[in-house]
């Protein structure tokens, strides 16, 4: 008898997710060999994301399957961004989740949240190594920028993109 896979559920981050989510994020950074200073890999906030996303006008979505976190994505009003602009942050999916539409769904939920909050632009920072994510951003309408916006503190990122809502 085959075990039927449970559905993927999407929900807001909770305090109980912090440790598991930080582990998922750091595993992905090691997988793509981008585990370096100036990224969320070394950012101390990665260990307590539920606290970070208590900030007004921010939200973080978690994808869960069979009781395990398989991805997450959110929006955050990063310091120094222009008025009406929010950052798409920490979009990660575990290796087991890829190819199931999880990343796209997380991104879409985050874009919808940005619209709900009244933002008119979404900024993101990434790495060229994350080719699948970058392709997804391009398909969603994000355009490349020549320099970073805001003060994320993630100085190692060298891909910057913007979506007009």
C-alpha positions in Angstrom: 0.0 0.0 0.0 1.5 3.3 -1.1 1.5 6.2 1.3 -0.3 9.2 -0.1 1.6 12.4 0.1 0.0 15.1 2.2 -0.9 18.4 0.6 1.5 21.3 0.9 0.2 24.0 3.2 1.1 27.7 3.3 0.9 29.7 6.5 2.4 32.6 8.3 5.6 32.0 10.3 5.4 31.1 13.9 8.0 31.1 16.7 8.2 27.3 16.6 9.5 27.5 13.0 12.7 29.5 13.7 15.2 26.7 14.2 14.0 24.5 11.4 13.7 27.4 8.9 17.2 28.6 9.7 18.5 25.1 9.1 16.7 24.9 5.8 18.1 28.3 4.7 21.7 27.5 5.7 21.6 24.1 4.0 20.5 25.7 0.7 23.4 28.3 1.0 25.9 25.5 1.5 24.3 23.5 -1.4 24.8 26.5 -3.8 28.2 27.4 -2.3 27.1 30.9 -1.3 27.6 30.4 2.4 29.6 33.5 3.0 29.7 36.7 5.1 27.3 39.5 3.9 24.4 37.1 3.3 21.6 35.7 5.4 23.9 32.7 6.0 25.8 34.7 8.7 23.0 37.2 9.5 22.0 36.7 13.1 18.3 37.5 12.3 18.2 34.2 10.4 17.9 32.4 13.7 14.7 34.3 14.9 12.8 35.2 11.7 9.4 35.1 13.5 10.6 38.1 15.5 11.8 39.9 12.4 8.4 39.5 10.7 6.5 41.1 13.6 7.5 44.4 11.9 4.5 46.3 10.6 3.8 45.9 6.8 5.9 42.7 6.7 4.9 39.0 6.4 6.7 35.7 6.0 5.0 32.7 4.4 6.1 29.1 5.3 5.5 26.1 3.1 5.0 22.8 5.0 4.6 19.2 3.8 4.1 16.2 6.1 4.9 18.5 9.1 8.3 19.6 7.7 9.1 23.1 6.5 10.1 22.9 2.8 10.3 26.6 2.0 9.6 30.2 2.8 9.4 33.7 1.4 8.3 37.1 2.6 8.3 40.8 2.2 10.0 43.2 4.5 10.2 47.1 4.5 14.0 47.2 4.4 15.6 50.4 5.6 16.6 52.9 2.9 14.2 51.6 0.2 12.2 54.3 -1.6 8.7 55.1 -0.4 6.2 52.5 -1.6 8.9 49.9 -2.1 9.3 46.6 -0.1 11.9 43.9 -0.3 11.1 40.3 -1.3 13.2 38.4 1.1 14.3 34.9 2.0 12.7 32.9 -0.8 14.1 29.4 -0.3 12.8 25.9 -1.1 14.5 22.7 0.1 15.8 20.4 -2.6 12.8 18.0 -2.0 10.4 20.8 -2.7 11.8 22.0 -6.0 9.8 21.4 -9.1 6.5 21.3 -7.3 5.6 25.0 -7.7 6.4 25.8 -4.1 8.7 28.7 -4.8 6.4 30.2 -7.3 3.4 29.9 -4.9 5.5 31.5 -2.0 6.6 34.3 -4.3 3.0 34.9 -5.5 1.7 35.0 -1.9 4.4 37.5 -1.0 3.6 39.7 -4.0 -0.2 39.6 -3.1 0.7 40.6 0.4 2.8 43.5 -0.9 -0.2 44.7 -2.9 -2.5 44.2 0.1 -0.2 46.5 2.2 -0.3 49.1 -0.6 3.3 48.8 -1.9 3.9 49.7 -5.6 7.4 48.2 -6.1 9.1 45.0 -4.9 12.9 44.9 -4.7 15.0 41.8 -4.3 18.7 40.8 -4.0 20.1 37.4 -5.1 23.1 35.5 -6.5 23.8 34.4 -10.1 24.2 30.8 -8.8 20.4 30.7 -8.0 19.5 30.4 -11.7 16.1 28.8 -11.2 15.0 31.5 -8.8 16.3 34.3 -11.1 14.4 32.7 -14.0 11.3 32.7 -11.9 11.8 36.3 -11.0 12.2 37.3 -14.7 9.0 35.4 -15.6 7.1 37.3 -12.8 8.2 40.6 -14.4 11.2 41.6 -12.2 13.7 43.7 -14.1 17.5 44.0 -13.4 19.0 46.9 -11.6 22.6 48.1 -12.0 23.1 48.7 -8.2 21.4 47.8 -4.9 18.6 49.7 -3.2 18.2 50.1 0.5 20.4 48.9 3.4 19.8 45.2 3.7 23.3 44.6 5.0 23.7 41.7 2.5 26.6 43.2 0.7 27.7 39.9 -1.0 24.5 39.8 -3.1 25.3 40.9 -6.7 21.9 40.5 -8.5 19.4 43.2 -7.9 15.9 43.3 -9.4 12.7 45.4 -9.2 9.1 44.6 -9.9 6.6 47.4 -10.5 3.1 46.5 -9.2 
